[in-house]
Amino acid sequence: MESGERLPPGPAERTDAPRAVTTGTLYGVGMGPGEPDYLTVRAMRVLERAPVLVHFCKKGRRGNARTIADAVLAPEPAREHPLVYPYTTELHPEHPDYVAALAAFYDDAAGHLADHLGAGRDVAILSEGDPFFYGSFMHLWRRLKDRFPVEVVPGVTGMSGCWTRAGTPITWGDDVLTVLPATLPQADLAQRLARTDAAVIMKLGRHLPKVRAALAEAGVLERAVYVERGTMAGERVIPLIDKPDDVAPYFSMVLLPGEGRRP
């Protein structure tokens, strides 16, 4: 089957109800945590055949999700549709200018993709990790899901890639796992860390000093594991107490392994 031919329907597309108009399908494609070998067979099929490939990126850079696809896709400018964020870390996510700019960005992007979908072209949005887990895809899905058929192709999450490469089982027995964004206030982080058995702290970046302090306040700093660029080139895994600085790139997180029941 050549690139651009329609894919056989996935679970979300199958229906007995006739469709009056043939439109394209919106695919959210989970690209996994970074290592291309973690792509699913279904993700590969969508990437190979969807006539429109969309990825999010920072101005002047290629998106990480698109970089993952380099191992399996040759450059095809006619299929590429990069979406350049108006802001990334320049403003706080709750700043009114940030909120307004991002809303307009997603509205505009949804309009362009609706043109492709309405013309019968499938659109694949490449998503780091899993599309429904802190993914930018969700903002377009929310705007388009009631107008066009959608299939989400699940992917290996960044956190599962990180704890696997760290060789760190994250939950045992009846452990409760809590996923925390590092953007929360220190007091909230410390309170939640003190109440849970295991945790993953994401969106680290410049928030590492605050996260380190919250872990110490909760009395669990010694158990914390720092993972940088898990499954990617430049991967680094160390106990957080051994990390001498507070510098953390976007693709980093802290793991707090559980200590539950072990027969």
QUISULGI-V332500 format. One record per residue. N is the residue number from 1. OMEGA is omega as a letter, one per 40 degrees, with the letter a starting at -180 (999 if undefined). BURIAL is # if it has 9 or more other C-alpha atoms within 8 Angstrom, else .. D_FIRST is the distance of its C-alpha to the first C-alpha in whole Angstrom. Layout:
N;OMEGA;BURIAL;D_FIRST
N;OMEGA;BURIAL;D_FIRST
This chain:
1;a;.;0
2;i;.;4
3;i;.;7
4;i;.;9
5;a;#;7
6;i;.;9
7;i;.;9
8;a;.;11
9;i;.;14
10;a;.;16
11;a;.;20
12;a;#;22
13;a;#;20
14;i;.;20
15;i;.;23
16;a;.;25
17;i;.;26
18;i;.;25
19;a;.;24
20;a;.;26
21;i;.;23
22;i;.;20
23;i;#;20
24;i;#;17
25;i;#;17
26;i;#;19
27;i;#;18
28;a;#;21
29;i;#;19
30;a;#;22
31;a;#;22
32;a;#;25
33;i;#;28
34;i;#;27
35;a;#;26
36;i;#;22
37;i;.;22
38;i;#;23
39;i;#;20
40;i;.;18
41;i;.;15
42;i;.;15
43;i;#;15
44;a;#;13
45;a;#;10
46;a;#;12
47;a;#;13
48;a;.;9
49;a;#;8
50;a;#;11
51;i;#;12
52;i;#;16
53;a;#;17
54;i;#;21
55;i;#;23
56;i;#;27
57;i;#;29
58;a;#;33
59;i;.;34
60;a;.;34
61;i;.;32
62;i;.;28
63;a;#;27
64;i;#;27
65;i;#;24
66;i;#;22
67;i;#;24
68;a;#;23
69;a;#;19
70;a;#;20
71;a;.;20
72;a;.;16
73;i;.;15
74;i;.;17
75;i;.;19
76;a;.;17
77;a;.;20
78;a;.;18
79;a;.;16
80;i;#;19
81;i;.;22
82;i;.;25
83;a;#;28
84;i;.;31
85;i;#;34
86;i;#;37
87;i;#;39
88;i;.;38
89;a;.;41
90;i;.;44
91;i;.;45
92;a;.;46
93;i;.;43
94;i;.;46
95;a;.;47
96;i;.;47
97;i;.;46
98;a;#;43
99;a;#;42
100;a;.;42
101;i;#;40
102;i;#;37
103;i;.;37
104;i;.;37
105;a;#;34
106;i;#;32
107;a;#;33
108;i;.;32
109;i;#;29
110;i;#;28
111;i;.;29
112;a;.;27
113;i;#;24
114;i;#;25
115;i;.;24
116;a;#;21
117;i;#;20
118;i;#;23
119;i;.;20
120;a;#;17
121;i;#;16
122;i;#;15
123;i;#;17
124;i;#;17
125;a;#;20
126;a;#;21
127;i;#;24
128;i;#;26
129;i;#;27
130;a;#;26
131;a;#;26
132;i;.;29
133;a;.;31
134;a;.;33
135;i;#;30
136;i;#;30
137;a;#;27
138;a;#;29
139;i;.;31
140;i;#;28
141;a;.;27
142;a;.;31
143;a;#;31
144;a;#;27
145;a;#;27
146;a;.;29
147;a;.;27
148;i;#;24
149;a;#;21
150;i;#;21
151;i;#;20
152;i;#;21
153;a;#;20
154;i;#;23
155;i;#;24
156;a;#;26
157;i;#;29
158;a;#;31
159;i;#;34
160;i;.;33
161;a;#;32
162;a;#;35
163;i;#;37
164;a;#;35
165;i;#;36
166;a;.;39
167;a;.;40
168;i;.;41
169;a;#;41
170;a;#;41
171;i;#;43
172;i;#;45
173;a;.;46
174;i;.;47
175;i;#;46
176;a;#;45
177;i;#;43
178;i;#;43
179;a;.;41
180;i;#;43
181;a;#;42
182;i;#;44
183;i;.;45
184;i;.;47
185;a;.;51
186;a;#;53
187;i;.;55
188;i;.;52
189;a;#;50
190;a;#;53
191;a;#;54
192;i;.;50
193;a;#;50
194;a;#;54
195;a;.;52
196;i;#;49
197;a;#;49
198;a;#;46
199;i;#;44
200;i;#;41
201;a;#;42
202;i;#;39
203;a;#;39
204;i;#;42
205;a;#;42
206;a;#;46
207;a;#;47
208;i;#;47
209;i;.;51
210;a;.;51
211;i;#;49
212;i;#;51
213;i;#;54
214;i;#;53
215;i;#;52
216;i;#;56
217;i;.;57
218;i;#;55
219;a;.;57
220;a;#;53
221;a;#;53
222;a;.;53
223;a;.;50
224;i;#;48
225;i;#;45
226;i;#;44
227;a;#;40
228;i;#;39
229;i;#;35
230;a;#;34
231;a;#;31
232;i;#;31
233;a;.;33
234;i;.;36
235;i;#;37
236;i;#;40
237;i;#;42
238;i;#;45
239;a;#;48
240;a;#;49
241;i;.;52
242;i;.;52
243;a;#;50
244;a;.;53
245;a;.;51
246;i;.;50
247;a;.;47
248;i;#;43
249;a;#;40
250;a;.;38
251;i;#;36
252;i;#;38
253;i;#;40
254;i;#;43
255;i;#;43
256;a;#;46
257;i;#;45
258;a;#;47
259;a;#;50
260;a;#;49
261;i;.;50
262;a;.;49
263;999;.;51
